[in-house]
Amino acid sequence: MKLGIVGNIHKENISGVVTTLVNKLSENNIPFSLCDTLKLVVDLKNKNVVFSDIETLAAESDMLISIGGDGTMLTTAYTARQFDKPVLGVNFGKLGFLAEVDIHGIDVFIDELIHGKYSIEERIALCGYYTNNPDKKFFAINDLVIGKGDWPKMIEITIKVDDEYVTTFSADGLIIATPTGSTGYSLSVGGPVITPKADVVVLSPISPHSLTMRPLILSSSQVISVFVESLNTKIQINCDGQRVEEYAPPVELKVFKSDRPLKLIRTESASYFDILRTKLFWGLDFRKSSLNNLSSKK
């Protein structure tokens, strides 16, 4: 099994983390290559390390290791899913909700990797297109956000599901999130937490001008049509907070489940609900004096 290593070169001490990982992989005779951007921060000339661009790395590796925060993980995953390769995140950021392994748990991960104590979990991804240009596709792992951009006023949004009219409302925008993205932007505007194994997507309005407008959960098999009107000269389509397109309104979009899922490495030592409790403090009662035991009882 060959690993491809990607890292956020803007993180403090990224050089030390990558060097430590490389040394441990070498000691255990696990083949690997590094993304060429890491040349800027690590000196591994004496270790005969192979550097490749991210596309070549994804094509030639069996799995990718992403070192950084959730942003690094999403960037890595965007390329990995194009080559149908699984990704494991090593958290070196602030929250790191998508990351499976903490930087202090690298030894445990390597042991689990050697002994096959991991699984590959498939996550829903979104695909979409602007109806005036259906050949250019949008892809989102977390969420696809339709926003007003720098316009100070609200935009008008009409939603149809499988060509059936749902509603029309005014708001700052709309978030279409996967279960993976339900703990991101969607959560901050009142959307629900959705377990990754649920085969659904959620529509979460952004600051709607209506007290009755609430998030809506749909089957991932349904096709969502979004028609947007605005007095401004453009609206924004934002995928995972990383890829932004601007279009002149009125704009109509079609959004649906991608036929290429995101594949994540899940180790035996990690649990989604443990991460939910420890990183988002979900369900914890802070009125209690002791929060020492955050993990479920064995």
Buried (B, 14 or more C-beta within 10 A) or exposed (E): EEBBBBBBBEBEEBBEBBBBBBEBBBEEEBEBBBBBBBBEBBEBEEEEBBBBEBEBBBBBBEBBBBBBBBBBBBBBBBBBBEBEBBBBBBBBBEBBBBBBBBBEBBEBBBEBBEEEEBEEBEBBBBBBBBEEEEEEEBBBBBBBBBBBBEBEEBBBBBBBBEEEEBBEBBBBBBBBBBBBBBBBBBBEBEBBBBEBEBEBBBBBBBEBEEEEBEBBBBEBEBBBBBBBBBEBEBBBBBBBBEBEBEBEBEBBBBBBBBEBBBBBBBBEBBBBEEBBBBBBEEEEEEEEEEEEEEEEEE
